[in-house]
Amino acid sequence: MKYTITDIEFDFTDDIGDGDTMDDFLTDDVMSITWDASDHDDLIEEITSATGWCVKSIDYSKEDV
């Protein structure tokens, strides 16, 4: 399935938990991509793998292909 991200929030705290946040660039970049994944869990895994950051929350639309 193809997924378009409509809203996403990342956990930008590092292993130390200092609370530093990233710029909105990453969020905008992820939202500009049409993602290919088999299901919701695979989508989260794909985004985490591509960005290196854990997903806190996500909204998307999906299209069966």
N, C-alpha and C positions, 0 to 999 in steps of 0.2 A: 504494500500500500504506500501511497505517497501522502506525506503530511506537510501541512503548512502551519508554522508556529504563529499563533496570534498574540500570545503573551507568554513570557518566560521570566523566571527569577532564579538566579544562581546563588549558591552559598559561597560568597567570596571571602569567607574567613579561612585562614590557612591553618596548618596543623597546630600552631601555637594559639590560635584563636584570638588574634589581636584586633579583629574586626575591621581591618582595612577593606575598602571596596574598590572594585574596578570601575572603569569608565563605561558608559553605555554603549561603547563601540562593539563589544562582544555580543551584547543582547541584540543590537541592530543587525549585526552580521548573521547571527543564528536565525533571526526572523526573516532574513532575505533569501534563505535557502529552502528549496523543496526537498524534504528528507524522505528517504526510502527506508522503510522498516516493516517488519512483519506484524508488530503489535505495539501497544503502549510501552511495555517494558523494554522492548528492543529500541524504540525511539529514544527513550531516556538513556539507554546504554550508548547508542550512537552519538548523541549530543555530548554526553560526558566524556566519551573517548576522544571526540574531535576537539573539545575545548579544554579538557583537563580540569573542569569544575563540575561539582555536583549540582544537580537541578533541584531547587527547593519546591518550585511549583511551575506548572505548565498548562497552557490552553492551546488547542490546535484544532484544525479542521482536517479531515482525511478524505481521500479520494481512492476508491477501489480502482485498480488498474489491471 
